[in-house]
Amino acid sequence: MVIAICYKTKVPEVYNKGTKWEKAIDTFLAYYYVGTLEQAKEIVRKLNEEKPEKLFNGLPADCANRTYFVEEQKEMGAY
């Protein structure tokens, strides 16, 4: 399993507006985390409580508009 730090936006992003492919999406991947699930949960707790300006990689955290959460994903296999 791979640990992902994800976020949900308060207002969904609308893609292909006005077309038959229009779609509103509110859940996104922030980054993959290398560590334990417990460590990832602690990072998410700090993001949601402390509301830093930036993530560890320098990208904006935008905590006023995002709620972070941890998700475990299956690894993609070799074909």
C-alpha positions in Angstrom: 0.0 0.0 0.0 1.1 3.6 -0.7 0.2 6.4 1.6 -1.2 9.5 0.0 -1.8 12.9 1.6 -4.9 14.2 -0.1 -7.2 17.2 0.3 -10.9 18.1 -0.3 -11.7 21.7 -1.4 -14.6 23.7 0.1 -15.6 24.7 -3.5 -15.2 22.1 -6.2 -13.1 22.8 -9.3 -15.1 22.8 -12.5 -13.5 21.3 -15.6 -14.8 21.6 -19.2 -17.5 24.1 -18.1 -20.3 24.3 -20.5 -19.5 21.1 -22.4 -21.0 17.7 -22.1 -17.8 16.7 -20.3 -18.3 19.2 -17.5 -17.3 17.8 -14.2 -16.9 19.2 -10.7 -14.1 17.7 -8.6 -13.3 18.5 -5.0 -10.8 15.8 -4.0 -7.2 15.9 -5.0 -3.8 14.3 -4.3 -1.3 16.6 -2.5 1.6 14.2 -2.5 2.7 10.6 -1.7 4.1 10.1 1.7 7.1 7.8 2.6 6.7 6.7 6.2 4.2 5.1 8.5 0.5 5.6 8.4 0.7 7.0 12.0 3.2 9.6 10.8 1.1 10.6 7.9 -2.0 11.0 10.2 0.1 13.3 12.5 1.2 15.4 9.5 -2.5 15.7 8.4 -3.5 16.6 11.9 -0.9 19.4 12.0 -1.9 20.7 8.6 -5.6 20.9 9.6 -4.9 22.4 13.0 -1.9 24.7 12.5 -2.8 25.8 9.0 0.8 26.5 7.6 1.2 28.7 4.6 3.2 26.0 2.7 3.6 22.3 2.5 7.0 20.7 3.1 7.8 21.0 -0.7 7.1 24.7 -0.8 3.7 24.5 -2.5 0.9 26.6 -1.0 -1.1 24.6 1.6 -4.2 26.8 1.2 -5.6 25.5 4.4 -8.4 28.1 4.4 -9.9 26.3 1.4 -8.7 22.7 1.9 -9.2 19.9 4.4 -6.4 17.4 4.4 -6.7 13.6 4.9 -4.8 10.4 4.5 -5.6 7.7 2.0 -4.0 4.4 1.4 -3.8 3.4 -2.2 -2.8 0.1 -3.9 0.6 0.2 -5.6 0.5 0.0 -9.4 2.0 -3.3 -10.5 4.5 -3.9 -13.3 3.0 -5.2 -16.5 
